Amino acid sequence: GDYRLMLWPSMGGSECVVFINQTYEEDPEVAQWLRNRDFRIALSLGIDREEINETIFLGTGTPRAFICPPGTPFYPGPEYEKQYAMRDAAKANAILDRIGLKEKNTDGMRLGADGKSELTLRLSVINASFLDYPGVAELLVRHWRELGLRIDARLQERSLFTKLNESNKQQMLLWDA
């Protein structure tokens, strides 16, 4: 047949975004880090967007920061497309050390502010048939483990995902924009 592939551009800015809940309150230790701008920058610098693009999106995406896309009224300009969006594990580790997450256990996982208990963050993932969010989560867990951060990625059924999100119990979400 005379077939061709046409990609439909997203006007949301991204097909897959890590949303960090800065109003999360259940665990004060986790809450303090989710609210810390430098911690969030370190998380972003720890992500290998090129690997995610090649592995999950088969190279069809454009690795970039989560901003409005070009051609929309709120596009901030090309200088923001790569801001904190290029993997730099050395810089991410330096930031984590500087903000007080220097101590690690024997497994190389970072300890919380008390210097004794391991800091573990929860990434909630919904299983949608149109995108391999669990696959992205698996890569993120590995990327952040390389920074000494333990991430508990939890696959959640859609109504539970929504209920926990609406009740402010989610720490980090993996979803589209």
Contacts in CASP RR format, 6 or more apart in sequence:
PFRMAT RR
TARGET T0000
AUTHOR 0000-0000-0000
METHOD contacts of the structure
MODEL  1
GDYRLMLWPSMGGSECVVFINQTYEEDPEVAQWLRNRDFRIALSLGIDRE
EINETIFLGTGTPRAFICPPGTPFYPGPEYEKQYAMRDAAKANAILDRIG
LKEKNTDGMRLGADGKSELTLRLSVINASFLDYPGVAELLVRHWRELGLR
IDARLQERSLFTKLNESNKQQMLLWDA
7 60 0 8 1.000
9 69 0 8 1.000
10 69 0 8 1.000
10 176 0 8 1.000
10 177 0 8 1.000
11 69 0 8 1.000
11 72 0 8 1.000
12 68 0 8 1.000
12 69 0 8 1.000
12 176 0 8 1.000
12 177 0 8 1.000
13 66 0 8 1.000
13 67 0 8 1.000
13 68 0 8 1.000
13 69 0 8 1.000
13 177 0 8 1.000
14 64 0 8 1.000
14 66 0 8 1.000
14 176 0 8 1.000
14 177 0 8 1.000
15 57 0 8 1.000
15 61 0 8 1.000
15 131 0 8 1.000
15 176 0 8 1.000
15 177 0 8 1.000
16 52 0 8 1.000
16 56 0 8 1.000
16 131 0 8 1.000
16 133 0 8 1.000
16 136 0 8 1.000
16 174 0 8 1.000
16 175 0 8 1.000
16 176 0 8 1.000
17 66 0 8 1.000
17 174 0 8 1.000
17 175 0 8 1.000
17 176 0 8 1.000
17 177 0 8 1.000
18 43 0 8 1.000
18 47 0 8 1.000
18 123 0 8 1.000
18 140 0 8 1.000
18 172 0 8 1.000
18 173 0 8 1.000
18 174 0 8 1.000
19 172 0 8 1.000
19 173 0 8 1.000
19 174 0 8 1.000
19 175 0 8 1.000
20 34 0 8 1.000
20 40 0 8 1.000
20 43 0 8 1.000
20 171 0 8 1.000
20 172 0 8 1.000
21 34 0 8 1.000
21 168 0 8 1.000
21 170 0 8 1.000
21 171 0 8 1.000
21 172 0 8 1.000
21 173 0 8 1.000
22 34 0 8 1.000
22 35 0 8 1.000
23 168 0 8 1.000
24 30 0 8 1.000
24 31 0 8 1.000
24 34 0 8 1.000
24 168 0 8 1.000
24 169 0 8 1.000
24 170 0 8 1.000
24 171 0 8 1.000
25 31 0 8 1.000
25 168 0 8 1.000
26 169 0 8 1.000
27 171 0 8 1.000
29 112 0 8 1.000
29 113 0 8 1.000
29 114 0 8 1.000
29 117 0 8 1.000
29 119 0 8 1.000
30 119 0 8 1.000
30 121 0 8 1.000
30 122 0 8 1.000
30 171 0 8 1.000
32 113 0 8 1.000
33 39 0 8 1.000
33 101 0 8 1.000
33 119 0 8 1.000
33 121 0 8 1.000
34 40 0 8 1.000
34 121 0 8 1.000
34 171 0 8 1.000
34 172 0 8 1.000
36 99 0 8 1.000
38 95 0 8 1.000
38 98 0 8 1.000
38 99 0 8 1.000
39 95 0 8 1.000
39 96 0 8 1.000
39 99 0 8 1.000
39 101 0 8 1.000
41 84 0 8 1.000
41 92 0 8 1.000
41 95 0 8 1.000
42 91 0 8 1.000
42 92 0 8 1.000
42 93 0 8 1.000
42 95 0 8 1.000
42 96 0 8 1.000
42 99 0 8 1.000
42 147 0 8 1.000
43 92 0 8 1.000
43 144 0 8 1.000
43 149 0 8 1.000
44 65 0 8 1.000
44 84 0 8 1.000
44 85 0 8 1.000
45 84 0 8 1.000
45 86 0 8 1.000
45 87 0 8 1.000
45 88 0 8 1.000
45 89 0 8 1.000
45 91 0 8 1.000
45 92 0 8 1.000
45 95 0 8 1.000
46 87 0 8 1.000
46 88 0 8 1.000
46 89 0 8 1.000
46 92 0 8 1.000
46 143 0 8 1.000
46 144 0 8 1.000
46 146 0 8 1.000
46 147 0 8 1.000
47 85 0 8 1.000
47 87 0 8 1.000
47 140 0 8 1.000
47 143 0 8 1.000
47 144 0 8 1.000
48 87 0 8 1.000
48 139 0 8 1.000
48 143 0 8 1.000
49 63 0 8 1.000
49 64 0 8 1.000
49 85 0 8 1.000
49 86 0 8 1.000
49 87 0 8 1.000
50 63 0 8 1.000
50 87 0 8 1.000
51 139 0 8 1.000
51 143 0 8 1.000
52 63 0 8 1.000
52 136 0 8 1.000
52 139 0 8 1.000
52 140 0 8 1.000
53 59 0 8 1.000
53 60 0 8 1.000
53 61 0 8 1.000
53 62 0 8 1.000
53 63 0 8 1.000
55 135 0 8 1.000
55 139 0 8 1.000
56 131 0 8 1.000
56 132 0 8 1.000
56 135 0 8 1.000
56 136 0 8 1.000
56 139 0 8 1.000
63 85 0 8 1.000
64 81 0 8 1.000
64 82 0 8 1.000
64 85 0 8 1.000
65 80 0 8 1.000
65 81 0 8 1.000
65 82 0 8 1.000
65 83 0 8 1.000
65 84 0 8 1.000
65 85 0 8 1.000
66 177 0 8 1.000
67 75 0 8 1.000
67 76 0 8 1.000
67 77 0 8 1.000
67 80 0 8 1.000
67 81 0 8 1.000
68 74 0 8 1.000
68 75 0 8 1.000
68 76 0 8 1.000
69 75 0 8 1.000
70 77 0 8 1.000
70 78 0 8 1.000
87 143 0 8 1.000
89 146 0 8 1.000
89 147 0 8 1.000
92 147 0 8 1.000
93 147 0 8 1.000
96 102 0 8 1.000
96 110 0 8 1.000
96 147 0 8 1.000
96 148 0 8 1.000
96 149 0 8 1.000
100 113 0 8 1.000
101 110 0 8 1.000
101 111 0 8 1.000
101 112 0 8 1.000
101 119 0 8 1.000
102 110 0 8 1.000
103 110 0 8 1.000
103 111 0 8 1.000
103 112 0 8 1.000
103 115 0 8 1.000
104 110 0 8 1.000
104 111 0 8 1.000
104 148 0 8 1.000
105 111 0 8 1.000
105 118 0 8 1.000
108 148 0 8 1.000
109 118 0 8 1.000
109 119 0 8 1.000
109 145 0 8 1.000
109 148 0 8 1.000
109 149 0 8 1.000
109 150 0 8 1.000
110 118 0 8 1.000
110 119 0 8 1.000
110 147 0 8 1.000
110 148 0 8 1.000
110 149 0 8 1.000
110 150 0 8 1.000
111 117 0 8 1.000
111 118 0 8 1.000
111 119 0 8 1.000
112 118 0 8 1.000
112 119 0 8 1.000
118 150 0 8 1.000
119 149 0 8 1.000
119 150 0 8 1.000
120 150 0 8 1.000
120 151 0 8 1.000
120 152 0 8 1.000
121 149 0 8 1.000
121 150 0 8 1.000
121 151 0 8 1.000
121 152 0 8 1.000
121 171 0 8 1.000
121 172 0 8 1.000
122 151 0 8 1.000
122 152 0 8 1.000
122 153 0 8 1.000
122 154 0 8 1.000
122 170 0 8 1.000
122 171 0 8 1.000
122 172 0 8 1.000
123 137 0 8 1.000
123 140 0 8 1.000
123 141 0 8 1.000
123 151 0 8 1.000
123 152 0 8 1.000
123 153 0 8 1.000
123 154 0 8 1.000
123 171 0 8 1.000
123 172 0 8 1.000
123 173 0 8 1.000
123 174 0 8 1.000
124 154 0 8 1.000
124 156 0 8 1.000
124 161 0 8 1.000
124 164 0 8 1.000
124 165 0 8 1.000
124 170 0 8 1.000
124 171 0 8 1.000
124 172 0 8 1.000
124 173 0 8 1.000
124 174 0 8 1.000
125 133 0 8 1.000
125 134 0 8 1.000
125 136 0 8 1.000
125 137 0 8 1.000
125 153 0 8 1.000
125 154 0 8 1.000
125 155 0 8 1.000
125 156 0 8 1.000
125 173 0 8 1.000
125 174 0 8 1.000
126 133 0 8 1.000
126 155 0 8 1.000
126 156 0 8 1.000
126 157 0 8 1.000
126 158 0 8 1.000
126 161 0 8 1.000
126 174 0 8 1.000
126 175 0 8 1.000
127 133 0 8 1.000
127 134 0 8 1.000
127 155 0 8 1.000
127 157 0 8 1.000
131 176 0 8 1.000
133 174 0 8 1.000
133 175 0 8 1.000
134 153 0 8 1.000
134 155 0 8 1.000
136 174 0 8 1.000
137 153 0 8 1.000
137 155 0 8 1.000
137 174 0 8 1.000
138 153 0 8 1.000
140 151 0 8 1.000
140 153 0 8 1.000
140 174 0 8 1.000
141 151 0 8 1.000
141 153 0 8 1.000
144 151 0 8 1.000
145 151 0 8 1.000
153 174 0 8 1.000
156 164 0 8 1.000
161 170 0 8 1.000
161 173 0 8 1.000
164 170 0 8 1.000
165 173 0 8 1.000
END
